[in-house]
Amino acid sequence: MSDTSPADPMAEAFETQRDRLRSVAYRMLGSHADAEDVVQEAWLRLSRQDAATIHNLAGWLTTVVGRISLDVLRSRQARPEASYDDRLSEVMVTLDDSPVPEDDAVLADSVGLALLVVLESLRPSERLAFVLHDLFAVPFDEIGQILGKSTAATKMLASRARRKVRAMERPTGVGREEREVVQAFLAAARGGDFEGLLRVLDPGVKLTVDTPSGAVVTLGATKVAAGAQLSAGAAAQGRTVLVNGLPGIISWREDGTPLSVVAFTVVDGRITDIRIVIDPARLALMDLPDHRQAPKSVAARSRPGSAL
C-alpha cells in the first residue's frame, strides 16, 4: 500500500512513475518485495526533496532507484541469502523432455524468469549498466553518474553484461549446445576429469550452494572444478530439467522428497554460473515436479547425498 497522498501534486507525479520504477527495481533485484521497498524508499527521499531543485522527475527517480538497488545488490554480496526466499518462490522448474517446451506460455514465462537468473551472475555494476541501458534506455552518461564511472567505462560494463546474457536472446529455450556443455561437465565430474571440467567452466565461474546454514559461494574455475571432483555424481536419481529456462537437474531422495535443484548458466560454450539448492526449507518454496514423473536418470550412478 502506498503512503503517498493523491491530493499532493508531488505524490501524484510520483504515482505516474511508480509502475516504471517498480519494474526497474524488480529487474535489478529479482525480488518483488525488495522492489517495493526500493520504490517506497525512493518516495521517502522525494518527499524530503525541494521540488524546485528537480528539473527531470523521471530521471531523478530513476537515478535514486538505481542507487538504492545498487546498494541492495552490494549488500547481498556480503549476505548472499538476503531476500532469496522471495526469489525462490518464483522459480519455475519443468522437466526437460524435448528441445522446446510444448506450452508456449510456459516457455515465455520461463525465459523471462531465466533472464533474472542470468542477471544474478552479473556483478552489481554490470547489472545496473545492463538493466538501465538495455532494458530502460537510460543514457550511459547518467548511468555513469550513478556508478561514479566515466561514460566509456560504463559502456564497457554494459557490453560485458550483454555478452553474459546473450544466451537468453533465443526464443526457443535451451539449445543443444547448452545441454552438451552441461552433460560434458557432469561426465567430467563423475569421471574425476579435472582438465575436462576446466574446459567447460568459464575462468570466472561462480558456484552458489544454498544450504540450511546459508549460502556458500565459490569463485573461479579451479576451485569449482576441485569441488565438483570431490562431490562427483550429478545427483541421486537425477533428472534433467529447465530451471527458469536454464539447463538444470533435480534430484530426489529414495522416499521421493527433493534432494537438490541445480541450475547452470552457459554463455559462449562455457558454464559461467552454477546454483545448487540443497536446503529443504528453500526447496519447499519451489513448485517442483513429482519424482514419479521422471523415470530417467542423468547419471548411471551417483552417491546418495551428492549435490553435484
WOJOFEN-V405538 format. One record per residue. N is the residue number from 1. PHI is phi in whole degrees, 0 to 359 (NA if undefined). OMEGA is omega in degrees with one decimal (* if undefined). Layout:
{{N,PHI,OMEGA} {N,PHI,OMEGA}}
This chain:
{{1,NA,-177.7} {2,279,175.8} {3,264,-178.6} {4,282,-179.4} {5,252,-178.4} {6,300,-178.6} {7,284,-178.5} {8,271,-179.6} {9,304,178.9} {10,296,179.1} {11,294,179.3} {12,297,178.9} {13,295,179.4} {14,295,-178.0} {15,298,177.8} {16,291,-178.8} {17,259,-169.7} {18,303,-176.7} {19,298,-179.9} {20,294,179.6} {21,296,177.8} {22,297,179.1} {23,295,177.3} {24,299,-177.0} {25,296,-179.2} {26,294,179.2} {27,288,174.8} {28,286,-168.4} {29,249,179.3} {30,69,-178.1} {31,222,178.7} {32,296,-178.8} {33,296,179.0} {34,295,179.6} {35,297,178.0} {36,298,179.4} {37,298,-179.6} {38,296,-179.7} {39,296,179.1} {40,294,176.8} {41,295,177.5} {42,297,177.5} {43,296,179.9} {44,300,178.3} {45,292,178.2} {46,295,-177.1} {47,294,178.4} {48,265,-175.6} {49,265,174.2} {50,285,-175.7} {51,302,-177.9} {52,293,-178.5} {53,271,-178.5} {54,256,-177.1} {55,263,179.1} {56,222,-173.3} {57,298,-178.7} {58,300,179.2} {59,293,179.9} {60,297,-179.0} {61,292,177.7} {62,298,178.1} {63,297,-179.8} {64,296,179.1} {65,298,177.9} {66,298,-179.1} {67,292,178.4} {68,295,-180.0} {69,298,178.2} {70,298,177.4} {71,297,179.9} {72,295,179.9} {73,298,-179.9} {74,293,176.6} {75,294,178.8} {76,296,179.5} {77,298,177.8} {78,280,179.3} {79,230,-173.0} {80,302,-177.4} {81,278,-174.3} {82,302,175.2} {83,63,-175.2} {84,286,179.7} {85,302,-178.6} {86,295,-179.3} {87,290,-179.8} {88,296,-178.6} {89,294,-179.0} {90,259,-179.5} {91,291,178.8} {92,247,179.8} {93,243,179.4} {94,230,178.5} {95,296,-177.5} {96,265,-174.7} {97,269,-176.2} {98,210,-179.3} {99,303,-179.2} {100,227,176.5} {101,304,-176.3} {102,288,-176.1} {103,269,-177.7} {104,298,-180.0} {105,293,177.1} {106,298,179.8} {107,298,-178.3} {108,298,178.4} {109,296,-177.0} {110,295,-179.8} {111,294,178.1} {112,298,177.2} {113,290,-180.0} {114,298,178.1} {115,299,177.8} {116,297,178.6} {117,295,177.9} {118,297,179.9} {119,298,178.3} {120,299,-177.2} {121,278,-178.5} {122,276,171.3} {123,291,-177.7} {124,308,-178.5} {125,293,177.5} {126,293,-178.3} {127,296,179.3} {128,298,-177.8} {129,298,-178.6} {130,292,-176.2} {131,298,-175.7} {132,292,-177.2} {133,278,-171.8} {134,283,-178.2} {135,262,-176.1} {136,232,171.5} {137,57,175.0} {138,282,-178.4} {139,300,-177.5} {140,298,-178.6} {141,293,177.8} {142,288,177.4} {143,294,178.1} {144,300,178.0} {145,294,177.7} {146,294,-176.1} {147,276,-175.4} {148,72,-179.2} {149,234,177.8} {150,288,178.1} {151,299,-179.7} {152,297,179.7} {153,294,178.9} {154,293,176.8} {155,298,179.3} {156,295,177.9} {157,298,-179.6} {158,295,179.4} {159,295,178.7} {160,296,178.9} {161,295,-178.6} {162,298,178.0} {163,296,-177.8} {164,288,-178.4} {165,260,-176.0} {166,302,-178.1} {167,299,-177.5} {168,277,-177.4} {169,283,178.6} {170,287,178.1} {171,277,-173.1} {172,257,175.2} {173,80,-176.5} {174,288,-178.4} {175,262,-177.1} {176,298,-176.9} {177,299,-179.8} {178,299,179.2} {179,298,-178.6} {180,296,179.2} {181,295,179.7} {182,296,179.4} {183,296,177.3} {184,295,177.5} {185,296,-178.5} {186,296,179.5} {187,296,179.4} {188,294,179.9} {189,294,-179.6} {190,293,-178.5} {191,272,-178.7} {192,67,-177.7} {193,271,-176.2} {194,299,-179.4} {195,296,177.6} {196,297,177.0} {197,295,-179.4} {198,297,-179.2} {199,292,-176.7} {200,255,178.9} {201,261,172.4} {202,294,-179.5} {203,307,-179.2} {204,259,-176.2} {205,304,179.1} {206,242,176.4} {207,248,177.5} {208,239,178.4} {209,247,-180.0} {210,268,-176.7} {211,251,177.9} {212,301,-179.2} {213,263,178.7} {214,128,-178.0} {215,272,176.3} {216,245,-175.1} {217,249,175.5} {218,236,-177.9} {219,242,175.1} {220,101,-175.1} {221,299,-176.9} {222,298,-179.0} {223,291,-179.9} {224,293,179.0} {225,297,178.8} {226,298,178.6} {227,294,179.6} {228,294,177.2} {229,295,-177.0} {230,291,-178.1} {231,248,-175.6} {232,302,-176.8} {233,111,-168.4} {234,309,172.5} {235,166,-178.2} {236,297,-179.7} {237,53,-175.6} {238,287,179.8} {239,217,179.3} {240,291,-178.8} {241,218,167.8} {242,253,178.5} {243,250,-173.1} {244,53,177.2} {245,85,179.2} {246,262,177.8} {247,297,-177.7} {248,202,-179.6} {249,220,171.1} {250,241,-179.5} {251,233,179.0} {252,234,170.2} {253,283,-177.9} {254,298,-179.5} {255,274,176.8} {256,91,176.8} {257,282,-178.0} {258,298,177.4} {259,259,-178.5} {260,198,170.5} {261,232,-178.5} {262,239,175.9} {263,235,-179.9} {264,245,170.2} {265,254,-178.5} {266,244,179.3} {267,230,177.6} {268,53,173.4} {269,81,178.9} {270,225,179.6} {271,278,-178.6} {272,257,-177.0} {273,207,174.6} {274,230,175.5} {275,239,-179.8} {276,240,176.3} {277,249,177.1} {278,238,179.0} {279,286,-178.4} {280,305,-178.9} {281,295,179.5} {282,287,177.0} {283,299,-179.6} {284,294,179.1} {285,284,-175.7} {286,271,173.2} {287,269,-171.9} {288,257,175.3} {289,293,179.1} {290,287,-177.3} {291,295,179.9} {292,287,176.8} {293,277,-170.3} {294,233,-177.6} {295,286,-176.1} {296,270,179.9} {297,249,179.1} {298,279,-178.2} {299,222,179.0} {300,292,178.2} {301,219,171.5} {302,200,-177.1} {303,279,178.1} {304,305,178.2} {305,93,179.2} {306,292,176.2} {307,268,-174.5} {308,208,*}}
